[in-house]
Amino acid sequence: MGLRFYNTLTRKVDPFEPLEPGHVRLYTCGPTVYNAAHIGNFRAYVFEDLLRRYLKFKGFRVTQVMNLTDVDDKTIKGAREAGLSLNDFTRQFKDMFFEDVKTLNVEPAEHYPAATDHIPEMIGLLEQLMKKGFAYRSEDGSIYFSIKKFPAYGRLAHLDLSGLKAGARVAQDEYEKENAADFALWKAWDEKDGEVGWEAPWGRGRPGWHIECSAMSMKYLGESFDIHTGGVDNIFPHHEDEIAQSEAATGKPFVRFWLHCAHLIVDGRKMSKSLGNFYTLRDLLGRGYSGREIRYELMATHYRQWLNFTFDSLQAARAALDRLDEFRRRLDLASAGSVAGRMPSWVEVARAGFVAAMDDDLNISGALGALFDMVHAGNKAMDAGETDGAAARAALDAFADMDRVLGLLQSAQGTADAAIQGLVARRQQARAEKNWPEADRLRKELLALGWTVKDTPRGPQLKKA
Ligand SMILES: [Zn+2]
């Protein structure tokens, strides 16, 4: 069985092939830049990064678009309260977002379109919807999408629309399923909008949130593309509305695969400021956790399961990474100067297990399980002296290859570089020759560079001092 994903649209696991052979077009709903993103937001971005990296690992070229929502109800309110222009207000949170995803070793998307740079595209889409009769102008000059004109409405969220009140309208960007109604594509300017507004053929105003994603995804990925992701809270209304607007305008299927990640909770409870369990990435960094520890924690639970964030599990993430680092250092030392030979069987088994698990709707628990089985089997093989330099090098290469998906090792702080490894090797040599003063001198040299070395039955172990 090949690569397959659980598709919210079909409610089952479907085999995946892109529309264009070899090339996956992926749209990931990005941040609304009105505050520092919290760890629940980053859970979604890390899941999307895992998806992107695994698609690349499978040999696909990936074109990923992540939008920046820099005009909507929340950003306008935030700018007004801060006494800043919309641009000045959102810019600080855009910068913060890019810094944060870098800290988490999230690969950059190919495009980060900002909504305010794509107003003409949105107006164009609206004109099409008006022309085709899916949209209408209300008394106040706003434009609404008429959901009764689009019979497929509710398919993604599996809505029962039998109780729908004809002609009911909702102006806010966010609302509950029970309030399904004609939604705003364009909001007529009012005094709360201040300086924010654009001229359109039907009057001054600003786009609704949902139309932003339809216009920008189709601009960069085409009218039909492969995968659209977000959090489960995006299914309704955001993604439902995106489908309606896009398919009504083009008459073509919008997206084939919809992937949604579940919520993050903290200590078994909904994360909220009032409960005092609300964390941004920066809060956790301030407590001394590293980006990759937080990445591991956010990634290690399957994306469709609730992630229960606790400081205990973050501590466990740290221990798991220590184990991976130590194993890699051991392979580094064992393989020094060797070229890769045949893959030992414990590596082959792990690699096959890793791929089989990830193919199955990104089963990360299975993939990490295969990786730690490799650590266990590899340590055992090295203890027994069954692994020569060539085998260790082959294992190291396979490890690095799997890490193209996990993204845990590249950003490892405190990985010993070649010079350090050279000193360790020279010290080993001195010890073998029973040249104790030289061995001691090299130990001190390593310490001066920030490394302690401990001699164990498994060979020297390096630790950051
Ligand atoms: Zn979106």
Residues whose N, C-alpha, C, O or C-beta is under 5 A from the ligand:
A	BS01	ZN	C29 C213
